[in-house]
Amino acid sequence: MRDAVIVEAVRTPIGKGKPGGALSGVHPVELLSHTLQALIGRSGIDPALVDDVIGGCVDQVGEQAMNTTRNAWLAAGFPESVPATTVDRQCGSSQQAVHFAAQGVIAGAYDVVVACGIESMSRVPMWSNVPPGADPFGASVAARYPGGLVPQGVSAELIAAKWSLSREVMDEFATGSHAKAARAHAEGRFADELVPVPTPTGLVAMDESVRPGTTPEVLAGLRPAFADPAFTERFPQIDWSVTAGNSSPINDGASAVLITSSETAARLGLRPLARLHSFAVTGSDPLLMLTGVLPATEKVLRRSGLSLADIDLFEVNEAFASVVLAWLQETGADPARLNVNGGAIALGHPLGASGTRLMTTLVHELRRSGGRFALQTMCEAGGLANATILEAVD
């Protein structure tokens, strides 16, 4: 039976997704093409051998329209004969790209494939693909959920209320994320994964959103971000404690992994970094929306034949502190194994790039730490979640 292995994994630094952010001067096609050049260059592989390029991107409009993955491959100067496609599974888009790529390798449809992701939230703001007055849900969805669906921030508040997560606990978790990310940078833990990016204002080599001096006291001064009167009356159980400080910021970034089979890797002289062991994707309540990480974790463990105790490292995307804390509470996982180099609250969450960003960080940390198994899961808008288990390769 064929397997699928990651032989290279890279990411850009993550910039603040606003005008003047470190990467805001770089077109998203150029940002992803730079990442693809680094991926192929570091592997040493002939790019003509790539069977497909599968990229994640959430707001596929404006500068990220017209199959941005294909445009980035062409911008990198690589062969026109290599196809590419862009997928949208919301925040998990590039993790889903990894699943599609690996499943294609295992099935024998591919020998060599790239999975990647891009999001430039400074240049293509969130919800740019929903014009004012447009209804992306339609009458039938509205009839099924008569109270109406809510923004993700309100879902994060509902999760905090359901799992009795206080503002103090969420702020403490966010502070820890910044501390771990700052330590990881100081110790050079990201050195093997980062691809510095030339910009009109200079070379960007560090993640821009990490704040080493963050404290719970500083975060306590921030106002709730989602306490809109339209929702305060509807949800009286909410304490309104989700803030910009205990949520992921808006960001720019790109990331990519190169996937093949062990047999092909040996033939091409490539060194596997990790084996893609098991996959799962689930749907969940679209009102709570962000709780899909719970059934996704259960499903991927069941499929893998592993238990939670077998997993050495966890990456649970820090879209909101409440999501990760609820996951910890429900699973009973060891928090010392979770997001050991910080998460999206500190490093940033460039939507379509985050899946392969987490995967890149996880692959390199698995090798650095000497662990055997790692699990990644991400909540996604609309009540979705992906989960992946990696296995270290000698």
Secondary structure by P-SEA (a helix, b strand, c coil): cbbbbbcbbbbccccccccccccccccaaaaaaaaaaaaaaaaccccccccbbbbbbcccccccccaaaaaaaaaacccccccbbbbbcccaaaaaaaaaaaaaaaaccccbbbbcccccccccccccccccccccccaaaaaacccccccaaaaaaaaaaaacccaaaaaaaaaaaaaaaaaaaaaccccccbbbbbcccccccccccccccccaaaaaaccccccccccccccccccccccccccccccccccbbbbbcaaaaaaacccccccccccccccccccccccaaaaaaaaaaaaaccccccccbbbcccccaaaaaaaaaaacccccccccccccccccccccaaaaaaaaaaaaaaaaacccbbbbbbbbccccbbbbbbbbcc
